[in-house]
């Protein structure tokens, strides 16, 4: 079922230059039936946002900063989110901000059975990230239209400016495979991806320079991949497992051969 999403944007916190990629990303997860952006529109700093709101059918919500040092925009966005929740018009929210003040809101929405997507810059504090079902970094969205899709025959290569995958992420993938593997150690890659998302909402192969999870897995020597045809033979399912460690005696035997 396609989700009806309420997209709420913290205009004081998010650069307008990401709008195109951001809206394309949101469309992957559902239908953005409500689109609102919050800020003090008397502030010259929001002038760039004003020019693109009509193009993307985003409704601006005016919120004056009543007191210096206090973010009235956050409060207005939280109140609206709760009103929308109780209206029953949506079954998911997309909170666009890099501000940890929305951590409790994301938690509350999920408690009510809502699917919550977070979008923000890499500076976003971890508490807000883990409060969402999925969190997407704005920086990686810029590369979507620039990268060419790699064919299955090509050796997958990450972007030069991508984050380097560490042993921490490799261990996360490894334990996730083990959690759902069959008796032979194989796990369906789709299930692995879903469980990774639940364990770490900001896990995204694009963070490491790969468009999909499959080429990311292929680039790591710790795992092996197998393609299996479906019963109808029209498509192939991808399975992955941890490479089995050979015992010292097995390695010596292999070298002699």
N, C-alpha and C positions, 0 to 999 in steps of 0.2 A: 504493500500500500504506500502510495506517495504521500509524504508528510506535508501538511500545511504549516509553514513556518512563519513566525514573527521575527523579523530582522530588526534588531534595535542597535543603533550605532552611537557610540560615544564620540560626538563630533569634536570635542575638545581634546581628544586623545589619539585619534586616528588620522593619518595623512590622507588627503583626498586623492593622491596619485595612485592609490591601490584600487580605486572603485571598480574599474573594468574587470580586473582579475578576480576581485572579491565576489562580485555578483555572479560571475561565471562559476566560481567554486561553489557558492551557495546553491545554485541551481542543480548541482549534482546530487544534493541530499534531499531536496524537496521543492515545493512550490512556495515562494516567498509572497504570501498573501497580504501580509502587513509589513511595511517598510518605513521605519521612522528613524530620524537622526536628531540628536539632542545637543543643544549648545546655546550660547548667547550670541544671537545673530547680529547684534550691534557691534560685535568684536571683529575688527578688520582681519584678524587671523583666520576667520572662517569664510573669507571672500571666495576662495577657490572652491569650497564645497558648494556655495550658492549657485555657481555656474553649471554644475552637473546634476543637481537634484532633479530637475524636470526631465532630463534625458533618461534618468533611471527610475522615475516615478517614486522617489523617496520623499516622504512628508517631513518637513522641518518642524521641530517642536522648540519653541522659544522658551528659554529658561535663563532669567537674569541671575547674575551672581550677587546675591543679597549681602553676603559677608565675605570680606577678603580672607583667603585661606581655607574657605569651606567650598566644597564642590556641590553646588546645587543641581548641576546637570545629572550627577550620579543618582541623586535622590529622586528626581523626576523620572528617570529611566526605570528605576526599581519600582516606583509606584505604578507606572504604566504597565510594566511587565506583570504585576500581580493582577491588575484590572483585566488584562488580556487573558491571563490564566483562567480566571473565574468566568470569563465570557464563553469559554468552551469553543471558540472559533478556530483554534489551532491545536496541533498535537506535538509541536516542537518549537524551540526557540534558537535563534542564532544571536549570540551576544558578541558584539564587535567592540573590543576594548583591550587595552594592555594594563588595565587597572585592577589590582587585587580587591578593590572595594566590591566587586561583583561576585566574589567567591560565595558568600552566603546566598545570594540570589540564585546562582546556578545550582547550588545544593538543594534549595527549597523547590525549585522547578522540577528537579529530578525526583524529589520525594513525592511530587504530585503526579508522577508518571510521564512527565514530558521528556522528550529527547532534547538534549542541550548541546549545541555546537558552539565552540568558542573560537574567535578569530582575533589575533593580535600580533604584535611584534615580538621578536625573540627576547625582549627585555621583560616580558610578562612574568610576574611572580608565580612560582610553582603552585601555591595553594589554589589560585584561580584555574590553572591548567587542569589539575587533577579533579576539580569539582565538575568538569564538563565530561560528556560522553566522548567527545572528540575535540581536539584543539589543533587548529591550523595556523602556522606562522605566515604572516603576510609576506615576508621576504621571499619565501619559496614560490609564491604564486606568480611572481614576476618572470620566472623562468619557464612557465607553462607553454607559452606561445613561441618561445625562442628555441626550445629543444626539439630535435627531431626524434620521432619514435624509432627505437632500435629494433632491428629484425631479430628473430630468434637465433639466426646463424651467427650474428655478430657477437664478439666478446664484449660484455657489458662494461662500460667505463663511466665513472662518476664525473660530475662537473669538477673543474679545477678548484672552484671556490666553495665547494660543498663541505659540510661538516664531515670530519673523519669518524667513521664508526669505531667505537672503542670496545674493549673487552666487556664493559658493562652491558652494552646493547647486544653483543654477541651471546653473552650468557643469558640474557632475557629471551632471546630467540630460541636458544638451545633448551632452556627449561620449559618454554611454552610448547615446543615440539614434543618433549617428553610427556607433558601433561595430557596430551590428547592422542598420543601415538598408539598404534595397534601393537600386537605381540611382536611383530617384526621391526618395530621402531618407526614405521611410516605414518605420516600425518597429512591429511588433506590441507593444502596450502591456504585455501579460503578460510578454513576453520582456524588455522594458525594466525592469519591476519586479524580475524575478529577478536581472538583472545588477546593478542598483543595490544589491540586498541583498548580493551577493557582494563588491562594491566597498566598501560601507560598511554593516556589519551593523546599525548603529543607525538607518539611514535608515528613516523611518516617516512616512507622510503625516499620521498623527495628531499627530505632534510639532508640526505647523504648523496644526493645527486642522481637518484634513479627514479624514473617515472612510476615504476611498479615494484611490488615486493619481489617478484620472480627474479629480475636481474640483480637486485640487491643480494638475494640469497645466493645466486650463482657466483657473485664476486667474493664470497666468503668461503674459504677452504674447509671450514669446519662442517659444512653441510653437503649432502648430495640430493639431487633432484631426479624424479622419475615421472615421465608422462604416460598416462594410461588412457586408452580409448574408452569412451562410454559404450554402453550396451548397443546403442543405435549407430555408433561409429561416426557420428557427425562432428564431435568435438573431443578434445582431450582434457583430462583432469590432471592437475599437477600435484604431485605428492613430494614431501621432503622428509628427510630424517637426518639425525646427527651421524656423522661418520664414526664408525666404530673404531675404537683405539685397539691397535694390534698389541699383543703381548710381546715382550722382548724376544722370546723364543721364536715367535712368528716372524718378527722383523729380520732376525738372523737367517731364518730359513729362506725368506724371500730374497735376501741379498745373495745367498749361495746360488739360487736358481738364475 
